[in-house]
Amino acid sequence: MIIREKAGRIGDYKGLGAEPDWLDLEWFETRKRILHKTTSRGIAVSLKFLAESPEITEGDVLYADAERLVVARILACDCMVVKPGSLFETASLCYEIGNKHLPLFFEDDALLVPFEAPLYRLLVAQGYAVRREDRKLLQPLKTTVSPHPSNNSGSLFSKIMQLTNS
């Protein structure tokens, strides 16, 4: 089965009688334009989102007919969970994580990052209360900010630190 576009959200298909056939995805597969997987019922699926990144989220219906709904389900993974206590801590954590070019997720006032041992040790050594948990990474933080300053105006991090110190 070849899927070229999303067919909606699972809530759009409530009461129509078709049962979900789950397509389990790792968090890092949700932005892949081409992907080959097998559903929970053993159906081979090829995702071919050629125009742009699909940004698949949990509950997205990828295929629908009278008998079957192929629905995305994001798998839990080993991750680090940090609940910052202040704006300053949030800025510092985002800087450390961003400096490693790691994806960052946000849920229930906590920052979530896929587990990476060196970053875990660094954050613990800096005194952050880091928990290691199996969680679904569902809410990626997106930014359109340039990572490095192009002029002498200072970095985004230095501006945030100035705001939190005043």
N, C-alpha and C positions, 0 to 999 in steps of 0.2 A: 504494500500500500504506500503510495507516495502522497505526502501532505505538503502543500505549497502555501497554505495560509491558515490562520486560526479561524475557528467556526463560532467563537463566542466564549461565554463563561458557563460553568456547570449550572448555575442558577437559572439560566435562560431555558434550560431543558427539563426542569422539574415537572413531573406529572406526565411526561410524554411516553413513559414506559420503557425507554431504552436504558439498559444498565451500563454503568461506567466500566470501561476496560482501561485500567490504569497504565499510563506510560511513566515509569519511574525515571526521574532525572536527577543527576547530581547537580549541585548549585552551579558548577562551572559549565554545565551543558546548556543552561537556560538561554544563553546568548549565541549559541552556535547556529550558523546558517544552514549547515549540512550535517546531518546526524543520522546514524542507522541504529535502531534499537528494537527491542521486542516488548510487546505489551504484556500485562499480567496474564492474559489468556493465550499467549504464544503467537500473536500476530506480528509478523515482521513489518516494521514501519521505517520509512525513509523520510526524514524531514528535509525539505529543500526550499528554504526561504531565501531565494536568490536576490530579491530587491534590497533587503535590509536585514539587520539583526532582529530576530523575532521577539526578544525579551519575554520569554515564556514564564508565566507565573503559575503558582499552584491553583488548580481549578480551571485553567484554560482548556476549552474543548478544541481539540485539534482535528477531529473528524466526527461527523454525526450522520447516522442514517436511522431507519426505523428500528433496528435491532441493537445498534452499538454506538456508544460514545467513547472515543479515545480521549481520555482526560489526563492532563499533566499532573503529576504528583512529585513534589520535591522531597528527596530523601534527606534525613537528618545526617549530620556529619560531626566529626570531632572538631570543636571550636573553642575559642577563648571568649569568655564573657566578662566584660568590665563595666561596672556601673559607676560613672564619674560622679564625684560629689559636688563639683562646681564647674562653672564655665571655664575657669583656668585649667582644671584637670581635663576637661573635654578637649580643649585646644591642644594641650600637651600630648594627650593620647592620640588624637587625630594626626598630629605632626609626626609622632614616632611611627605610627602605622603607615601613614602616607609616604614617609621617607623610605619605607621598605617596599613600596609599590604593591601593597597587598589590598585586596578588596575589603571594604568595610560595610557592615550591615548594622541596622538600628532597629531595636525592638524593645518595648517595655522599659524605656529610659536606660537601656544598656547598649553598649557597643559590642558587636560580635565580629569575630575575625576567624577564618579557618585556622585551625591549630598549626602553629609553626614553632618548634622548640626554641630556636634562638630568640625570637620575639617574646615568647612566654618568659624565658629566663630574664630578659632585659626588663620587662614590665614588672616582674616580681622583685627584681633587684632595685628598681626605682620606687618600690613601696606601694604599688597598685594592688588592690585586692582582685586578683585574676582567678576566675573559676574556669575549670575545664569541663565542658558539658557536650552531650550530643544534642544538637539543635538543628532545626531547619533554618537555613539562611534564606529568608524570603524578602526582606526589605533592604535592597542595596542603597547605600548613600550615593547620590550622584552629584558631581560638581562640574561646573564649567569654568572653574578658576584655573588660570595658568599656574603650573606648579612652581615656576621660578620667575623672579622678577626680570623684566626686560629693560628696566631703567633703574634709576637710583631711588625709587620711591619706597624701597623696602619690601620684604616678603609678606605674604598673607599672614604667616605665623607671627611675625614681629608686630603686625598691626593688631592681631587678636590679643597678643600678650600685652600690648599697650592699653587696650580697652579694659582688660581684666585687672590690670594693676592700678587703674585710676579709681 
